[in-house]
Amino acid sequence: MPQITSKLKIASAALVVLTAAVALFAGYSIYSPSMVAYAQTNSMQYSVNIATKPGMGSYLTNATGFTLYTFSRDTQNSGTSACTAGCAAKWPAFYAANLTLPSGLSASSFTVITRPDGSKQLAYDGWPLYYFINDMTAGETNGQGVGNVWYACTVPTPFASTASATTSASGSGW
């Protein structure tokens, strides 16, 4: 019996290490340990993906299905982020070094900004993109509408072929 328990522990540990290695190998910024555990292999081919939800529409996610948010206190196309210090601890910046996109998204809509600490952040249509620390699993949209200033980064409805490959999540629209 101790031998079986030991083998299960080793297998579980190996799965966690493998999931983390895949996420790191793909070049994704991971800000919460829980993000590694919920990697979705079907969306890993894109560094930014599209998800849809009834009542919310289409919105951006990272490669593992975590919702990307915008902050209405940012100034569009300013090249800066208004979310620093304590704000950045709850709303970490999103950055993907190698931008890969599904049909329905254009690379020209994305820019890279440099944050005050020198780190990089991806922006969509001039709006810096963030994670929400309280989204614990892929597909959650717990940051939607927080403080009436945080919203999932919505996008125009993608082509039908893209929509069929998206993930579902819950929340309300921007």
Secondary structure, DSSP 8 states (H G I E B T S, - for coil): -HHHHHHHHHHHHHHHHHHHHHHHHTTB---SHHHHHT--GGGTT-SEEEEEETTTEEEEEETTS-B-EEETTS-TTSS--S--THHHHHS-B--BSS----TT--GGGEEEEE-TTS-EEEEETTEE-B--TT--STT--TTTTGGGTEEE-EE----HHHHTT--B------
